[in-house]
Amino acid sequence: MTTSAPADAVAERVVLRYAPVTDRVADELSKSRYSAYLRSAEAGPVAAGDAWEHFVSRGCGTTRDVTLTVETVDGGERIGEGTEFTFVPAEEASGRDGGAGPGSEAGRDDRAGG
């Protein structure tokens, strides 16, 4: 067992898997204000496997529910002011399948012909 950081150390980076996977969700998550919101909303202990239910803006006052699941935590065991977030689509986090790429229709596109 190795200890690289004290138990109360602030995580440097948290990788979050998100679903549903849509261009709009990805765009909203990439904004600095969303990371600032998460640092406040999820401040405190964090561990791989934690799942958080949040939402993102869909414009015009509407929202979309999003599930964020912690994939990895680097450099500490709690979220604080210095924590950075990296967002990866759920499909990529669980294994690349060569599926939808940037610009493709989002969500569950398994009905598309092929």
Secondary structure by P-SEA (a helix, b strand, c coil): ccccccccccccbbbbbbccccaaaaaaaacaaaaaaaaaaacccccccbbbbbcccccccbbbbbbbbbccccccccccccbbbbbbcccccccccccccccccccccccccc
